[in-house]
Protein backbone atom coordinates (compact mmCIF):
# COMPACT_ATOMS: atom_id res chain seq x y z
CA UNK A 1 0.00 0.00 0.00
CA UNK A 2 1.55 3.33 -1.02
CA UNK A 3 1.90 6.10 1.53
CA UNK A 4 1.18 9.78 1.06
CA UNK A 5 2.05 12.32 3.74
CA UNK A 6 -0.29 15.27 4.06
CA UNK A 7 0.70 18.12 6.35
CA UNK A 8 -0.73 21.49 7.13
CA UNK A 9 1.44 24.49 6.19
CA UNK A 10 -0.35 27.85 6.29
CA UNK A 11 2.13 30.07 4.45
CA UNK A 12 5.57 30.35 2.85
CA UNK A 13 7.50 31.41 5.93
CA UNK A 14 10.81 29.64 5.28
CA UNK A 15 11.18 28.16 8.77
CA UNK A 16 7.67 26.72 8.64
CA UNK A 17 8.15 25.41 5.11
CA UNK A 18 11.47 23.77 5.95
CA UNK A 19 9.96 22.07 8.99
CA UNK A 20 6.91 20.91 7.03
CA UNK A 21 9.01 19.60 4.12
CA UNK A 22 11.31 17.72 6.49
CA UNK A 23 8.36 16.22 8.37
CA UNK A 24 6.41 15.36 5.22
CA UNK A 25 9.33 13.48 3.71
CA UNK A 26 10.15 11.95 7.08
CA UNK A 27 6.71 10.35 7.17
CA UNK A 28 7.37 8.57 3.86
CA UNK A 29 10.80 7.28 4.82
CA UNK A 30 13.08 10.30 5.11
CA UNK A 31 15.32 11.90 2.51
CA UNK A 32 18.00 9.20 2.86
CA UNK A 33 15.55 6.71 1.39
CA UNK A 34 15.48 8.63 -1.89
CA UNK A 35 18.93 10.15 -2.37
CA UNK A 36 22.41 8.94 -1.49
CA UNK A 37 25.63 10.82 -0.86
CA UNK A 38 27.08 12.01 -4.15
CA UNK A 39 23.86 11.59 -6.14
CA UNK A 40 23.06 14.19 -8.78
CA UNK A 41 19.50 15.07 -7.80
CA UNK A 42 17.39 16.96 -10.31
CA UNK A 43 14.63 18.98 -8.67
CA UNK A 44 12.03 19.19 -11.42
CA UNK A 45 9.97 22.29 -10.63
CA UNK A 46 6.99 23.86 -12.41
CA UNK A 47 8.10 26.91 -14.38
CA UNK A 48 5.21 27.20 -16.80
CA UNK A 49 5.63 30.94 -17.39
CA UNK A 50 7.16 34.03 -15.86
CA UNK A 51 5.00 35.14 -12.96
CA UNK A 52 5.76 36.26 -9.40
CA UNK A 53 5.36 33.53 -6.75
CA UNK A 54 2.18 35.06 -5.32
CA UNK A 55 0.36 34.35 -8.61
CA UNK A 56 0.59 30.59 -7.87
CA UNK A 57 1.67 29.76 -11.42
CA UNK A 58 4.98 28.14 -10.48
CA UNK A 59 6.48 26.12 -7.65
CA UNK A 60 7.16 28.56 -4.82
CA UNK A 61 10.85 29.38 -4.17
CA UNK A 62 10.50 28.66 -0.44
CA UNK A 63 9.57 25.05 -1.18
CA UNK A 64 12.44 24.68 -3.65
CA UNK A 65 14.89 26.20 -1.16
CA UNK A 66 13.75 23.80 1.55
CA UNK A 67 14.23 20.83 -0.77
CA UNK A 68 17.67 22.03 -1.89
CA UNK A 69 18.80 22.16 1.73
CA UNK A 70 17.28 18.80 2.61
CA UNK A 71 18.90 17.08 -0.39
CA UNK A 72 22.25 18.61 0.55
CA UNK A 73 21.86 17.31 4.10
CA UNK A 74 21.92 13.80 2.59
CA UNK A 75 25.20 14.54 0.83
CA UNK A 76 23.64 14.74 -2.64
CA UNK A 77 24.12 17.48 -5.22
CA UNK A 78 20.83 19.28 -6.01
CA UNK A 79 20.15 20.94 -9.35
CA UNK A 80 16.97 22.80 -10.29
CA UNK A 81 15.39 22.62 -13.74
CA UNK A 82 12.40 22.64 -16.05
CA UNK A 83 11.44 23.18 -19.66
CA UNK A 84 9.14 26.18 -19.50
CA UNK A 85 6.04 25.96 -21.66
CA UNK A 86 6.51 29.64 -22.45
CA UNK A 87 9.73 28.95 -24.38
CA UNK A 88 8.33 27.37 -27.51
CA UNK A 89 11.50 26.24 -29.31
CA UNK A 90 14.45 25.95 -26.89
CA UNK A 91 15.29 29.48 -25.83
CA UNK A 92 17.78 30.02 -23.01
CA UNK A 93 16.96 33.72 -22.75
CA UNK A 94 13.25 33.10 -22.28
CA UNK A 95 13.96 30.35 -19.80
CA UNK A 96 16.10 32.62 -17.63
CA UNK A 97 13.48 35.37 -17.84
CA UNK A 98 10.80 32.94 -16.60
CA UNK A 99 13.10 31.84 -13.78
CA UNK A 100 13.84 35.43 -12.81
CA UNK A 101 10.16 36.42 -12.65
CA UNK A 102 9.34 33.29 -10.63
CA UNK A 103 12.12 33.97 -8.11
CA UNK A 104 13.92 30.73 -8.97
CA UNK A 105 16.95 32.33 -10.63
CA UNK A 106 17.73 34.41 -7.55
CA UNK A 107 17.15 31.41 -5.30
CA UNK A 108 19.62 29.24 -7.21
CA UNK A 109 22.23 31.99 -7.13
CA UNK A 110 21.78 32.41 -3.38
CA UNK A 111 21.97 28.68 -2.69
CA UNK A 112 24.82 28.10 -5.14
CA UNK A 113 23.08 25.42 -7.18
CA UNK A 114 22.92 24.91 -10.92
CA UNK A 115 19.79 26.11 -12.73
CA UNK A 116 19.31 23.60 -15.53
CA UNK A 117 17.61 24.44 -18.82
CA UNK A 118 15.98 21.12 -19.63
CA UNK A 119 15.38 22.03 -23.28
CA UNK A 120 19.06 22.62 -23.98
CA UNK A 121 19.81 19.01 -24.95
CA UNK A 122 17.59 16.01 -25.63
CA UNK A 123 17.85 12.27 -26.07
CA UNK A 124 15.61 9.60 -27.58
CA UNK A 125 14.32 7.24 -24.89
CA UNK A 126 12.84 3.81 -25.53
CA UNK A 127 9.76 3.15 -23.38
CA UNK A 128 8.83 -0.51 -23.90
CA UNK A 129 6.53 -0.62 -20.86
CA UNK A 130 4.44 2.30 -22.09
CA UNK A 131 0.90 1.41 -23.14
CA UNK A 132 0.62 3.69 -26.20
CA UNK A 133 3.85 5.70 -26.35
CA UNK A 134 6.87 3.45 -26.71
CA UNK A 135 9.37 6.22 -27.34
CA UNK A 136 9.90 9.76 -26.09
CA UNK A 137 12.25 12.64 -26.75
CA UNK A 138 13.26 13.78 -23.27
CA UNK A 139 15.72 16.15 -21.69
CA UNK A 140 19.19 14.64 -21.44
CA UNK A 141 19.51 16.24 -18.00
CA UNK A 142 16.50 14.26 -16.79
CA UNK A 143 17.84 10.97 -18.03
CA UNK A 144 21.38 11.60 -16.78
CA UNK A 145 20.28 12.50 -13.24
CA UNK A 146 20.84 9.86 -10.56
CA UNK A 147 17.50 10.75 -9.04
CA UNK A 148 14.57 12.96 -10.10
CA UNK A 149 12.59 14.72 -7.40
CA UNK A 150 9.28 16.04 -8.70
CA UNK A 151 8.08 19.40 -7.28
CA UNK A 152 4.67 20.21 -8.81
CA UNK A 153 2.30 23.06 -8.04
CA UNK A 154 -1.32 22.17 -7.21
CA UNK A 155 -3.36 23.75 -10.01
CA UNK A 156 -6.35 23.28 -12.22
CA UNK A 157 -5.80 22.68 -15.92
CA UNK A 158 -8.08 23.41 -18.87
CA UNK A 159 -7.34 20.14 -20.68
CA UNK A 160 -6.42 17.61 -17.99
CA UNK A 161 -8.61 19.18 -15.26
CA UNK A 162 -5.81 18.97 -12.70
CA UNK A 163 -2.08 19.64 -12.84
CA UNK A 164 -0.16 17.74 -10.19
CA UNK A 165 2.52 15.12 -9.83
CA UNK A 166 1.85 13.28 -13.09
CA UNK A 167 1.20 16.35 -15.26
CA UNK A 168 4.34 18.13 -13.99
CA UNK A 169 6.50 15.56 -15.76
CA UNK A 170 5.43 16.98 -19.12
CA UNK A 171 8.14 19.57 -18.49
CA UNK A 172 10.75 16.82 -18.96
CA UNK A 173 9.98 17.05 -22.68
CA UNK A 174 11.96 19.75 -24.51
CA UNK A 175 10.56 22.58 -26.56
CA UNK A 176 8.43 21.77 -29.56
CA UNK A 177 8.14 18.09 -28.67
CA UNK A 178 5.32 19.19 -26.36
CA UNK A 179 3.44 20.61 -29.33
CA UNK A 180 4.03 17.36 -31.21
CA UNK A 181 2.42 15.44 -28.36
CA UNK A 182 -0.65 17.67 -28.43
CA UNK A 183 -1.09 16.75 -32.09
CA UNK A 184 -0.41 13.04 -31.60
CA UNK A 185 -2.61 12.75 -28.50
CA UNK A 186 -5.68 14.89 -29.22
CA UNK A 187 -8.33 14.89 -26.51
CA UNK A 188 -8.13 14.34 -22.79
CA UNK A 189 -7.98 10.53 -22.83
CA UNK A 190 -5.14 10.11 -25.36
CA UNK A 191 -3.24 13.01 -23.80
CA UNK A 192 -3.68 11.52 -20.32
CA UNK A 193 -2.44 8.15 -21.58
CA UNK A 194 0.63 9.89 -22.96
CA UNK A 195 1.26 11.41 -19.52
CA UNK A 196 0.93 8.02 -17.85
CA UNK A 197 3.40 6.53 -20.34
CA UNK A 198 5.72 9.46 -19.67
CA UNK A 199 5.56 8.66 -15.96
CA UNK A 200 6.69 5.13 -16.81
CA UNK A 201 9.68 6.56 -18.69
CA UNK A 202 10.78 9.14 -16.08
CA UNK A 203 9.82 7.46 -12.78
CA UNK A 204 10.64 10.19 -10.24
CA UNK A 205 11.88 8.83 -6.93
CA UNK A 206 9.90 11.29 -4.85
CA UNK A 207 7.14 13.85 -5.42
CA UNK A 208 6.56 16.82 -3.12
CA UNK A 209 3.56 18.99 -4.02
CA UNK A 210 3.25 22.69 -3.30
CA UNK A 211 -0.36 22.98 -2.18
CA UNK A 212 0.16 25.84 0.24
CA UNK A 213 -1.40 28.24 -2.24
CA UNK A 214 -2.82 26.51 -5.30
CA UNK A 215 -4.72 27.72 -8.33
CA UNK A 216 -8.44 27.37 -9.04
CA UNK A 217 -10.56 28.33 -12.04
CA UNK A 218 -9.10 28.26 -15.53
CA UNK A 219 -5.55 27.24 -14.67
CA UNK A 220 -2.74 26.46 -15.09
CA UNK A 221 -1.75 30.10 -15.65
CA UNK A 222 -4.81 32.34 -15.73
CA UNK A 223 -6.77 30.98 -12.79
CA UNK A 224 -6.84 32.51 -9.32
CA UNK A 225 -4.61 31.77 -6.33
CA UNK A 226 -6.46 29.83 -3.63
CA UNK A 227 -5.25 29.19 -0.11
CA UNK A 228 -5.14 25.45 0.55
CA UNK A 229 -2.45 25.18 3.22
CA UNK A 230 -1.18 21.71 2.34
CA UNK A 231 2.07 19.94 1.57
CA UNK A 232 1.96 16.41 0.16
CA UNK A 233 4.81 13.94 -0.36
CA UNK A 234 4.96 10.41 -1.76
CA UNK A 235 7.13 8.11 -3.86
CA UNK A 236 3.97 7.45 -5.92
CA UNK A 237 2.81 10.59 -7.82
CA UNK A 238 -0.43 8.85 -8.80
CA UNK A 239 -1.36 8.27 -5.17
CA UNK A 240 -0.27 11.80 -4.32
CA UNK A 241 -2.55 13.22 -7.03
CA UNK A 242 -5.41 11.09 -5.73
CA UNK A 243 -5.07 12.58 -2.24
CA UNK A 244 -4.63 16.10 -3.64
CA UNK A 245 -7.84 15.72 -5.66
CA UNK A 246 -9.73 14.87 -2.48
CA UNK A 247 -8.72 18.23 -1.04
CA UNK A 248 -10.36 20.20 -3.85
CA UNK A 249 -13.50 18.21 -4.61
CA UNK A 250 -12.37 16.00 -7.49
CA UNK A 251 -13.15 12.30 -7.27
CA UNK A 252 -9.67 10.78 -7.76
CA UNK A 253 -10.64 8.08 -10.24
CA UNK A 254 -12.53 10.63 -12.34
CA UNK A 255 -9.20 12.24 -13.16
CA UNK A 256 -8.13 10.48 -16.39
CA UNK A 257 -4.42 10.26 -15.54
CA UNK A 258 -5.20 8.75 -12.14
CA UNK A 259 -7.78 6.34 -13.54
CA UNK A 260 -5.52 5.13 -16.35
CA UNK A 261 -2.43 4.81 -14.16
CA UNK A 262 -4.40 2.92 -11.52
CA UNK A 263 -5.96 0.57 -14.07
CA UNK A 264 -2.60 -0.14 -15.71
CA UNK A 265 -0.69 -0.69 -12.48
CA UNK A 266 1.56 2.33 -12.98
CA UNK A 267 0.52 3.76 -9.60
CA UNK A 268 -2.31 3.54 -7.10
CA UNK A 269 -5.22 5.95 -7.52
CA UNK A 270 -7.90 4.28 -5.43
CA UNK A 271 -8.12 6.13 -2.07
CA UNK A 272 -9.11 2.89 -0.34
CA UNK A 273 -5.67 1.50 -1.18
CA UNK A 274 -3.65 4.56 -0.09
CA UNK A 275 -2.35 5.18 3.43
CA UNK A 276 -2.45 8.89 4.28
CA UNK A 277 -0.08 9.95 7.05
CA UNK A 278 -0.28 13.20 8.99
CA UNK A 279 -3.51 15.10 8.43
CA UNK A 280 -6.63 13.52 6.97
CA UNK A 281 -7.90 14.79 3.60
CA UNK A 282 -11.16 15.78 5.31
CA UNK A 283 -9.30 18.09 7.67
CA UNK A 284 -7.76 20.09 4.82
CA UNK A 285 -10.59 19.93 2.30
CA UNK A 286 -11.30 23.26 0.59
CA UNK A 287 -14.95 24.23 0.15
CA UNK A 288 -16.27 25.58 -3.16
CA UNK A 289 -12.99 25.14 -5.00
CA UNK A 290 -13.65 26.29 -8.57
CA UNK A 291 -12.72 23.85 -11.32
CA UNK A 292 -12.04 24.84 -14.93
CA UNK A 293 -14.68 24.82 -17.65
CA UNK A 294 -15.99 21.25 -17.86
CA UNK A 295 -13.91 19.02 -20.15
CA UNK A 296 -15.43 15.58 -20.10
CA UNK A 297 -12.96 14.14 -22.58
CA UNK A 298 -15.52 11.89 -24.29
CA UNK A 299 -14.62 13.14 -27.76
CA UNK A 300 -11.06 12.03 -28.39
CA UNK A 301 -8.92 11.24 -31.39
CA UNK A 302 -8.66 12.85 -34.80
CA UNK A 303 -10.56 12.61 -38.06
CA UNK A 304 -13.73 14.20 -39.39
CA UNK A 305 -16.23 12.58 -37.02
CA UNK A 306 -14.18 13.33 -33.89
CA UNK A 307 -13.59 16.88 -35.12
CA UNK A 308 -17.29 17.39 -35.81
CA UNK A 309 -18.32 16.19 -32.34
CA UNK A 310 -15.49 18.01 -30.60
CA UNK A 311 -16.62 21.28 -32.11
CA UNK A 312 -20.12 20.85 -30.73
CA UNK A 313 -19.49 19.33 -27.30
CA UNK A 314 -16.02 20.29 -26.10
CA UNK A 315 -15.20 23.81 -24.81
CA UNK A 316 -13.46 26.03 -27.34
CA UNK A 317 -10.93 28.81 -26.79
CA UNK A 318 -12.27 32.29 -27.53
CA UNK A 319 -10.25 35.48 -27.94
CA UNK A 320 -11.48 38.28 -25.66
CA UNK A 321 -11.02 41.35 -27.82
CA UNK A 322 -10.83 43.83 -24.97
CA UNK A 323 -7.90 41.97 -23.41
CA UNK A 324 -5.90 40.78 -26.42
CA UNK A 325 -2.78 42.92 -26.79
CA UNK A 326 -1.40 41.39 -29.96
CA UNK A 327 1.63 39.78 -28.33
CA UNK A 328 1.14 36.67 -30.51
CA UNK A 329 2.22 34.21 -27.81
CA UNK A 330 -0.86 32.14 -28.67
CA UNK A 331 0.04 32.10 -32.37
CA UNK A 332 3.61 31.04 -31.63
CA UNK A 333 2.59 28.14 -29.38
CA UNK A 334 -0.42 26.75 -31.26
CA UNK A 335 0.58 23.20 -32.30
CA UNK A 336 -2.05 22.96 -35.05
CA UNK A 337 -1.38 26.43 -36.53
CA UNK A 338 -5.03 27.35 -35.94
CA UNK A 339 -4.27 30.93 -34.85
CA UNK A 340 -3.55 33.82 -37.20
CA UNK A 341 -3.33 37.59 -36.94
CA UNK A 342 -6.49 39.57 -37.57
CA UNK A 343 -5.30 43.14 -37.43
CA UNK A 344 -4.18 43.75 -33.87
CA UNK A 345 -5.74 40.65 -32.32
CA UNK A 346 -5.65 36.89 -32.77
CA UNK A 347 -8.17 34.84 -34.71
CA UNK A 348 -8.82 31.12 -34.16
CA UNK A 349 -9.71 28.74 -37.00
CA UNK A 350 -11.90 26.20 -35.24
CA UNK A 351 -11.62 23.82 -38.17
CA UNK A 352 -7.93 23.41 -37.29
CA UNK A 353 -8.19 23.84 -33.50
CA UNK A 354 -7.51 20.58 -31.60
CA UNK A 355 -8.75 21.96 -28.24
CA UNK A 356 -5.40 21.50 -26.51
CA UNK A 357 -5.85 24.91 -24.82
CA UNK A 358 -2.18 25.83 -25.11
CA UNK A 359 -3.30 29.32 -26.13
CA UNK A 360 -5.40 29.76 -22.98
CA UNK A 361 -2.68 28.23 -20.85
CA UNK A 362 0.10 30.51 -22.05
CA UNK A 363 -1.64 33.82 -22.80
CA UNK A 364 0.08 36.40 -20.55
CA UNK A 365 -2.95 38.73 -20.61
CA UNK A 366 -5.73 36.24 -19.77
CA UNK A 367 -7.21 37.14 -23.15
CA UNK A 368 -8.47 33.66 -24.07
CA UNK A 369 -11.50 32.15 -22.38
CA UNK A 370 -12.84 28.62 -22.69
CA UNK A 371 -16.47 28.64 -23.81
CA UNK A 372 -18.77 25.64 -23.69
CA UNK A 373 -20.74 25.21 -26.92
CA UNK A 374 -24.52 25.72 -26.86
CA UNK A 375 -25.20 22.02 -27.49
CA UNK A 376 -23.02 21.07 -24.52
CA UNK A 377 -24.78 23.58 -22.27
CA UNK A 378 -28.22 22.30 -23.33
CA UNK A 379 -27.13 18.71 -22.66
CA UNK A 380 -25.66 19.67 -19.29
CA UNK A 381 -22.18 18.71 -20.44
C-alpha positions in Angstrom: 0.0 0.0 0.0 1.5 3.3 -1.0 1.9 6.1 1.5 1.2 9.8 1.1 2.1 12.3 3.7 -0.3 15.3 4.1 0.7 18.1 6.4 -0.7 21.5 7.1 1.4 24.5 6.2 -0.4 27.8 6.3 2.1 30.1 4.5 5.6 30.3 2.9 7.5 31.4 5.9 10.8 29.6 5.3 11.2 28.2 8.8 7.7 26.7 8.6 8.1 25.4 5.1 11.5 23.8 5.9 10.0 22.1 9.0 6.9 20.9 7.0 9.0 19.6 4.1 11.3 17.7 6.5 8.4 16.2 8.4 6.4 15.4 5.2 9.3 13.5 3.7 10.1 12.0 7.1 6.7 10.3 7.2 7.4 8.6 3.9 10.8 7.3 4.8 13.1 10.3 5.1 15.3 11.9 2.5 18.0 9.2 2.9 15.6 6.7 1.4 15.5 8.6 -1.9 18.9 10.2 -2.4 22.4 8.9 -1.5 25.6 10.8 -0.9 27.1 12.0 -4.1 23.9 11.6 -6.1 23.1 14.2 -8.8 19.5 15.1 -7.8 17.4 17.0 -10.3 14.6 19.0 -8.7 12.0 19.2 -11.4 10.0 22.3 -10.6 7.0 23.9 -12.4 8.1 26.9 -14.4 5.2 27.2 -16.8 5.6 30.9 -17.4 7.2 34.0 -15.9 5.0 35.1 -13.0 5.8 36.3 -9.4 5.4 33.5 -6.8 2.2 35.1 -5.3 0.4 34.4 -8.6 0.6 30.6 -7.9 1.7 29.8 -11.4 5.0 28.1 -10.5 6.5 26.1 -7.6 7.2 28.6 -4.8 10.9 29.4 -4.2 10.5 28.7 -0.4 9.6 25.1 -1.2 12.4 24.7 -3.6 14.9 26.2 -1.2 13.7 23.8 1.5 14.2 20.8 -0.8 17.7 22.0 -1.9 18.8 22.2 1.7 17.3 18.8 2.6 18.9 17.1 -0.4 22.2 18.6 0.6 21.9 17.3 4.1 21.9 13.8 2.6 25.2 14.5 0.8 23.6 14.7 -2.6 24.1 17.5 -5.2 20.8 19.3 -6.0 20.1 20.9 -9.4 17.0 22.8 -10.3 15.4 22.6 -13.7 12.4 22.6 -16.1 11.4 23.2 -19.7 9.1 26.2 -19.5 6.0 26.0 -21.7 6.5 29.6 -22.5 9.7 29.0 -24.4 8.3 27.4 -27.5 11.5 26.2 -29.3 14.5 25.9 -26.9 15.3 29.5 -25.8 17.8 30.0 -23.0 17.0 33.7 -22.8 13.2 33.1 -22.3 14.0 30.4 -19.8 16.1 32.6 -17.6 13.5 35.4 -17.8 10.8 32.9 -16.6 13.1 31.8 -13.8 13.8 35.4 -12.8 10.2 36.4 -12.7 9.3 33.3 -10.6 12.1 34.0 -8.1 13.9 30.7 -9.0 16.9 32.3 -10.6 17.7 34.4 -7.6 17.2 31.4 -5.3 19.6 29.2 -7.2 22.2 32.0 -7.1 21.8 32.4 -3.4 22.0 28.7 -2.7 24.8 28.1 -5.1 23.1 25.4 -7.2 22.9 24.9 -10.9 19.8 26.1 -12.7 19.3 23.6 -15.5 17.6 24.4 -18.8 16.0 21.1 -19.6 15.4 22.0 -23.3 19.1 22.6 -24.0 19.8 19.0 -24.9 17.6 16.0 -25.6 17.8 12.3 -26.1 15.6 9.6 -27.6 14.3 7.2 -24.9 12.8 3.8 -25.5 9.8 3.2 -23.4 8.8 -0.5 -23.9 6.5 -0.6 -20.9 4.4 2.3 -22.1 0.9 1.4 -23.1 0.6 3.7 -26.2 3.8 5.7 -26.3 6.9 3.4 -26.7 9.4 6.2 -27.3 9.9 9.8 -26.1 12.2 12.6 -26.8 13.3 13.8 -23.3 15.7 16.2 -21.7 19.2 14.6 -21.4 19.5 16.2 -18.0 16.5 14.3 -16.8 17.8 11.0 -18.0 21.4 11.6 -16.8 20.3 12.5 -13.2 20.8 9.9 -10.6 17.5 10.8 -9.0 14.6 13.0 -10.1 12.6 14.7 -7.4 9.3 16.0 -8.7 8.1 19.4 -7.3 4.7 20.2 -8.8 2.3 23.1 -8.0 -1.3 22.2 -7.2 -3.4 23.8 -10.0 -6.4 23.3 -12.2 -5.8 22.7 -15.9 -8.1 23.4 -18.9 -7.3 20.1 -20.7 -6.4 17.6 -18.0 -8.6 19.2 -15.3 -5.8 19.0 -12.7 -2.1 19.6 -12.8 -0.2 17.7 -10.2 2.5 15.1 -9.8 1.8 13.3 -13.1 1.2 16.4 -15.3 4.3 18.1 -14.0 6.5 15.6 -15.8 5.4 17.0 -19.1 8.1 19.6 -18.5 10.7 16.8 -19.0 10.0 17.0 -22.7 12.0 19.7 -24.5 10.6 22.6 -26.6 8.4 21.8 -29.6 8.1 18.1 -28.7 5.3 19.2 -26.4 3.4 20.6 -29.3 4.0 17.4 -31.2 2.4 15.4 -28.4 -0.6 17.7 -28.4 -1.1 16.7 -32.1 -0.4 13.0 -31.6 -2.6 12.8 -28.5 -5.7 14.9 -29.2 -8.3 14.9 -26.5 -8.1 14.3 -22.8 -8.0 10.5 -22.8 -5.1 10.1 -25.4 -3.2 13.0 -23.8 -3.7 11.5 -20.3 -2.4 8.1 -21.6 0.6 9.9 -23.0 1.3 11.4 -19.5 0.9 8.0 -17.9 3.4 6.5 -20.3 5.7 9.5 -19.7 5.6 8.7 -16.0 6.7 5.1 -16.8 9.7 6.6 -18.7 10.8 9.1 -16.1 9.8 7.5 -12.8 10.6 10.2 -10.2 11.9 8.8 -6.9 9.9 11.3 -4.9 7.1 13.8 -5.4 6.6 16.8 -3.1 3.6 19.0 -4.0 3.3 22.7 -3.3 -0.4 23.0 -2.2 0.2 25.8 0.2 -1.4 28.2 -2.2 -2.8 26.5 -5.3 -4.7 27.7 -8.3 -8.4 27.4 -9.0 -10.6 28.3 -12.0 -9.1 28.3 -15.5 -5.5 27.2 -14.7 -2.7 26.5 -15.1 -1.7 30.1 -15.7 -4.8 32.3 -15.7 -6.8 31.0 -12.8 -6.8 32.5 -9.3 -4.6 31.8 -6.3 -6.5 29.8 -3.6 -5.2 29.2 -0.1 -5.1 25.4 0.6 -2.5 25.2 3.2 -1.2 21.7 2.3 2.1 19.9 1.6 2.0 16.4 0.2 4.8 13.9 -0.4 5.0 10.4 -1.8 7.1 8.1 -3.9 4.0 7.4 -5.9 2.8 10.6 -7.8 -0.4 8.9 -8.8 -1.4 8.3 -5.2 -0.3 11.8 -4.3 -2.5 13.2 -7.0 -5.4 11.1 -5.7 -5.1 12.6 -2.2 -4.6 16.1 -3.6 -7.8 15.7 -5.7 -9.7 14.9 -2.5 -8.7 18.2 -1.0 -10.4 20.2 -3.8 -13.5 18.2 -4.6 -12.4 16.0 -7.5 -13.1 12.3 -7.3 -9.7 10.8 -7.8 -10.6 8.1 -10.2 -12.5 10.6 -12.3 -9.2 12.2 -13.2 -8.1 10.5 -16.4 -4.4 10.3 -15.5 -5.2 8.7 -12.1 -7.8 6.3 -13.5 -5.5 5.1 -16.4 -2.4 4.8 -14.2 -4.4 2.9 -11.5 -6.0 0.6 -14.1 -2.6 -0.1 -15.7 -0.7 -0.7 -12.5 1.6 2.3 -13.0 0.5 3.8 -9.6 -2.3 3.5 -7.1 -5.2 5.9 -7.5 -7.9 4.3 -5.4 -8.1 6.1 -2.1 -9.1 2.9 -0.3 -5.7 1.5 -1.2 -3.6 4.6 -0.1 -2.3 5.2 3.4 -2.4 8.9 4.3 -0.1 10.0 7.1 -0.3 13.2 9.0 -3.5 15.1 8.4 -6.6 13.5 7.0 -7.9 14.8 3.6 -11.2 15.8 5.3 -9.3 18.1 7.7 -7.8 20.1 4.8 -10.6 19.9 2.3 -11.3 23.3 0.6 -15.0 24.2 0.2 -16.3 25.6 -3.2 -13.0 25.1 -5.0 -13.6 26.3 -8.6 -12.7 23.9 -11.3 -12.0 24.8 -14.9 -14.7 24.8 -17.6 -16.0 21.2 -17.9 -13.9 19.0 -20.1 -15.4 15.6 -20.1 -13.0 14.1 -22.6 -15.5 11.9 -24.3 -14.6 13.1 -27.8 -11.1 12.0 -28.4 -8.9 11.2 -31.4 -8.7 12.9 -34.8 -10.6 12.6 -38.1 -13.7 14.2 -39.4 -16.2 12.6 -37.0 -14.2 13.3 -33.9 -13.6 16.9 -35.1 -17.3 17.4 -35.8 -18.3 16.2 -32.3 -15.5 18.0 -30.6 -16.6 21.3 -32.1 -20.1 20.8 -30.7 -19.5 19.3 -27.3 -16.0 20.3 -26.1 -15.2 23.8 -24.8 -13.5 26.0 -27.3 -10.9 28.8 -26.8 -12.3 32.3 -27.5 -10.3 35.5 -27.9 -11.5 38.3 -25.7 -11.0 41.4 -27.8 -10.8 43.8 -25.0 -7.9 42.0 -23.4 -5.9 40.8 -26.4 -2.8 42.9 -26.8 -1.4 41.4 -30.0 1.6 39.8 -28.3 1.1 36.7 -30.5 2.2 34.2 -27.8 -0.9 32.1 -28.7 0.0 32.1 -32.4 3.6 31.0 -31.6 2.6 28.1 -29.4 -0.4 26.8 -31.3 0.6 23.2 -32.3 -2.1 23.0 -35.1 -1.4 26.4 -36.5 -5.0 27.4 -35.9 -4.3 30.9 -34.8 -3.5 33.8 -37.2 -3.3 37.6 -36.9 -6.5 39.6 -37.6 -5.3 43.1 -37.4 -4.2 43.8 -33.9 -5.7 40.7 -32.3 -5.7 36.9 -32.8 -8.2 34.8 -34.7 -8.8 31.1 -34.2 -9.7 28.7 -37.0 -11.9 26.2 -35.2 -11.6 23.8 -38.2 -7.9 23.4 -37.3 -8.2 23.8 -33.5 -7.5 20.6 -31.6 -8.7 22.0 -28.2 -5.4 21.5 -26.5 -5.9 24.9 -24.8 -2.2 25.8 -25.1 -3.3 29.3 -26.1 -5.4 29.8 -23.0 -2.7 28.2 -20.9 0.1 30.5 -22.0 -1.6 33.8 -22.8 0.1 36.4 -20.6 -3.0 38.7 -20.6 -5.7 36.2 -19.8 -7.2 37.1 -23.1 -8.5 33.7 -24.1 -11.5 32.2 -22.4 -12.8 28.6 -22.7 -16.5 28.6 -23.8 -18.8 25.6 -23.7 -20.7 25.2 -26.9 -24.5 25.7 -26.9 -25.2 22.0 -27.5 -23.0 21.1 -24.5 -24.8 23.6 -22.3 -28.2 22.3 -23.3 -27.1 18.7 -22.7 -25.7 19.7 -19.3 -22.2 18.7 -20.4 
